[in-house]
Amino acid sequence: MTDAMNRMKGSVILIAGAASGIGAAIARRCAAEGASVVCADYDLEAATKLAEALGPAAAACQCDVTNIESAEAAVAFARQKFGRLDGLVHNAAAPSTNATVVDLDEGAWRHEIDIDLTGAFLMSKFAVPLIAASGGGSIVFIGSQFGRVATTKAVAYCAAKAGLIHLAKAMAVDHAPDKVRVNSLSPGAVATTRLLRRFADFEAANAGLGPSHLLGRIADPDEIAAAAAFLLSSDASFVTGSDMLVDGGYATR
């Protein structure tokens, strides 16, 4: 077993969608465990602020995960800055549109699928060869319990997250010979600003959503980051093609 506070020493982790919420928590956790971190986000200002707070072993770049040139540039930036790549986290996600398939605008559908699912494809397209060339490593897609079970009026979100789970499995099959492990991580409700689009504050969000989870509460972003750090580290060296539910028991019911 590795030292949990030093198990990523020497590793380089690229996080797409790093500027806030779960992505920022993962960046902080990876840095705390000794990794060099590339904070990639559409919001360059926020990503830069995070990287500066993490210290000299972190750097920021702007990345639009729906754009193939931007995805390629983010991976190239990691190589240029740190010389290698050991892990990729795809955390970029669009706001979920509250609509049934009948009501959902085609543009909103494409926007969610492009960021949540196609973005993971594009980032992986360029990250896999560099991770393989670095001796192998880990890719983690941040999914959702709604990739496993459905909820009302979230058809694009549910479809995208389910697609992420199976994309991880398909990539795990293809790239095991390259020593690239690929997994998805599916949280339940998490106390991020995403919830504040629906609730006045986190207390209200917890009151509204907590009872749907067996543990009776929503998650803290650091709890999701701890699970992601495990999947990224050598402690998960025999884990690939899996979807790790970190949902407080939501999908059990």
N, C-alpha and C positions, 0 to 999 in steps of 0.2 A: 504494500500500500504506500502511495506517495504522501509526502507532506502536503496537506490540503492548502497551506498558505504559500507553498512554493511549487506546486505541481505544474504550473504553466511557464516556469522560468525558461526563457529562450524561445518561446513560441510567439508567433505573430498571428493575431486574430483580426479579421476584417468583419465589421458589423455594419450591415446595411439597415438603415433606420435606427441610428444610434443616438440621435439628438435628445430623445426624451423617453419617458416611460420605461417599458421593459428593456428596450435597446440600451438606454443609458445605464440602467441597473446592471445589465450584462457587461457593459464596458467597464464599469467600476469594479465589478467582481473579477473580471479577467486581469485587470491591471493590479488589483490587490494580490492576485495569485502569481504575479511575476511576468505576465505576458506584455508584449508590446501590442498596442491596440490602434487600429485604424478606424476612426469614427466617420463613417460615410453617411451622408444624409442630404436630402434635397435642400434642407435648411442649413446652409453652410455656416451661418453666424452661430447658431445654437451648437452645431457640431464642433466648431472651433472653440467655443467657450468650454465645452465639456473636455476636449482634448487638453486644453491649457490647464484645467483643474486636475487632470490625471497626471500631468508632468511630462518630462522629456521623452518618455517611452510611449507617448501617444501622439497621434497626428490626425488631422481632419481633412476630408476632401468632400466636395459636392458630388452627389450622385443622384441621378434620375434613373431608378431601376427599370423603368419602362423603355429606356433608350439604350440600344445596343452599344453605341459608341461610349456613352457615359458609364455603363457597366464595365466595359473593357478598360476604360481609363482608371476606374477605381481600383481594379485589380493591379493594373500597371503601377499605380501610385504606391500601393503596398509593396510591390517588388522593388521599386526605386528607393523607397524610404527605408525599408528594413531588409531587403535582399531575399526574402522568402515569404511563404504563406503556409501556416499550419492549420488554420481554421477559418470557416466562413459562417456567419450567422445572418440569416435573412429574416429581419424583423419588420421590414417596411410593410405598411398596411394602409389601405384607404379607409376613410370613414364608411361605415356600413349604411346602405340606403334602406330605409324602412318601407318596404314594398313587397307585394307578391309578384310572381312572374307576370301576371296580367298587367299590373300597374307599373312595373319597373321600366324606366327609360333605357333604351338600348345603350346610350352613351354612358349611363351610370353603371350598367352591367359591365361594359368593356373596361371602364375605369377601375373598378374593383378587381376584376380578373387580371388586368394588366399589371397592377401594382403587387397584388398579393401572390399571384401564381406565375405569371409570365416574368415578373421581376426575379423570382427565385431561379427560374430557368436561365435567364440572361446572366445573372451573377455567377451561377454555377458553371456556365459554359466557359467562362474565363478563369474561374477560381480552381476548378478541378485539375487542369494541367499544371498549374503552379504548385498546388498542394502536393500533387503526385511527384513533381520534380524536387520538392523539398523533403521527400522521404515518406510522405503520407500524412494523414491528419483527419480532421473531422468537419463535417458540414451539419449545421442544425437549422432547420426551418421552424419558425415560430408559428404554430398552427392555432388550434382552438378546440375546446370541447365540442364546438358546433361543426367541426369536421367529422365528428363521430356521431353526434345526435343533432337533430334539427330543432330550430326554433322558429317562431312566427315572423313573417315578413323580413326575412334576411336571406333570400335565395342566392344572391350573388356571393355574399360572405360565406355561407355554408358550403357552396359549391367550390369556392376558391380554397377554403381551408381543407376540405376533403381532398381536393386535388393536390395540395401540398403534401399531405400525408402519403398519398400514393406515389407522387413524384419522388419523395425520399426513398421509398421502397424500391422503385425502379432503378434509381441511381445507385442504391446500395448494391444491387445485383450487378450492374454494369461496372462499377468502379472498385469493387473489393480487390481485384487483382492489382489495382494501383495503390492499395493500402489507404484508400479514402473511405472512411466510414460516413454514412449519411443517415441521419435520424430526424424525426420531427418531435417537437415538444408542444403539447397542447394544454394551455392554461384554461382555467375557468375565468370568472370575472376577476379583474385585477384593478387595484386602486391607481389608475392612471387618468390623465386628463381626458382620455377617450370617454370615460364614464360621465364626465362633467357636461357632456352634450345632452345627457338625459336626466341628470340629477343635479340638485343645487350644490351638493358637496359630497365628500366621501362618506360622511355619516349617513346621509340619506341613501347613497348607493348601497352601503352595507346593509341598511335596514330593508331596502327593497330587494336586493339580490342575494344577500347572505343566506336566507332560509332555503334557497334552492340548492345549496351545497351541503353535503353531509356534515361538514365541520361548522356550519352555521355562520360563515363569514366569507368575505371576499379576500383575495390574496394581496399581499404586499409585493411590489415588483422585485424586491430582493429575494423572495422565495422562488420566483421563477428564474432569477439569475443564478441561484445556487444549483438548480437542476440543469440549466444550460452549461454551467461551468463543469459539472460532472460529465456531461456528454462530450464536451470539448476536450477534456483531459484524458490522460492515459488510464485513469481509473475506469473509464468506459471502453477499454481497448477491445473487449469482446462484444460490444453492443453496436449493431448496425441493422438498418432496415426496420427499426422500431419506432413506434409512436409513444412517447412518454406522456401520460396524462398527469398533469399537476393541477388538478381541478377541484380539489377539496371534496371529491366524491360526487360531483355533479352528474357525471355520465353513468354512475352506478345505478341510479334510479330508473 
